[in-house]
Amino acid sequence: MAKAAKQSYVCQSCGAAFSRWAGKCASCNEWNSLVEEQNVAAVPGTGLAKSTKGRVIKLEGLNGDMSKTPRFTTGLVELDRVTGGGIVPGCAMLIGGEPGIGKSTLLLQLAASLANAGRRAIYFTGEEAVAQVRLRAERLGLRDAPVELAAETNLSNIMATLGDGKPPDLVVIDSIQTLWADALEAAPGTVSQVRGATQALIRYAKNSGCALLLVGHVTKDGNIAGPKVIEHMVDTVLYFEGDRGHPFRILRSVKNRFGATDEIGVFEMVHTGLREVANPSELFLGERDSKSPGTAVFAGVEGTRPLLVEIQALVAPSALGTPRRAVVGWDSNRLSMLLAVLDARCGVAFGQHDVYLNVAGGLKITEPAADLAACAALLSSFSGNALPAEHVYFGEVSLSGAVRPAGHMATRLKEAQKLGFKQIVMPAAGETELGRSKVKLTRITHLKYLVSGQAAGRAKPKAKAGK
């Protein structure tokens, strides 16, 4: 008599397995995430099936041949920048993003670009019909691109198709949550199905040398859905970010075994698809109103790319007992810290005012060098006086009110100089290596110099009584 398959309950958020069902996962504290699954044999082709005896493998040293990793360009300059100079054959990439942000559009343009260059590109769609993908290709002007297309979700059929004929150069799976394997008694999208399908596809990519690109759904928190082990299995993890109210899209690398992390590529969504943006600083500052109080230009760096963006602040008297604090595109905890520093160290009280902070263009800023620009925008809105239009700000603010140096200072200065800004307010410490330049550098050591108006132009907010 055959032995019955053992049942287990697997958390769909973190992948933890339990012998009994519970309303709350003891590993990640997520509610109603345990799903019953069967522990059956491994997916065929993954290498995890039971074998009688292993084989001896050859061991090598560290001083072998160090040939340069081959790459091929995609035809999309922004995508090549994010991946580190092109796609490495045999690599596995995972791209995530909110629904409707443009993931399928980007991947279709990538597949068409490689197919037009003479490479074989296969596109498997599990969420759309072939006719729907053809309609998108016609809208993007890619109808004549020799992309091989199929609507399939069965993993066995996909593996058999990939093994038939010439190995492809690129395989796109849209999306990994729609695939299912016959050997696993679980619904598509569960931890077991996602993990098994990913492992089988990565094994094929490593053996054949084709580039694999997987699309992953995201949770309400913005993270890629499914077990976290999926992100560890692939070579590159990309996030496609953006605000639907803005046409700009940011392709961000958070993991890359063949290049730098935290690199970004900038695209603009137009009626013909995604258009690459060569100079994003001019794009983010194109509609800037320099005469309004509460706006400051921040010289930031994303990866290796300098980026000038506008930080907008609005400080208004509050009729509420607890004033509102709203932030878009920045860390709300960082804003609370800056407001406390301005109150305790500089005597500027925001306790009776609502404070709103926004990063123009839908961009999300994570580096602390934006502290000085945010403070300048807050003080400008608080006083009602606009900052000089030709000023740029960057620097980290500590809890003592001291302005600390930021990295890549020379890169920030060169970008500001290229766009025609005349004065840069920056930390006193740190080397610039700018040489002769027409840009005036205003170095400050403490936030009180910004408050007093020495570096903030005409902005002179009223201090608290007794300060």
Summary of the structure (lengths in Angstrom):
residues: 467
radius of gyration: 26.4
end to end distance: 86.2
largest distance: 88.0
contacts: 1496
relative contact order: 0.10
helix: 26%
strand: 27%
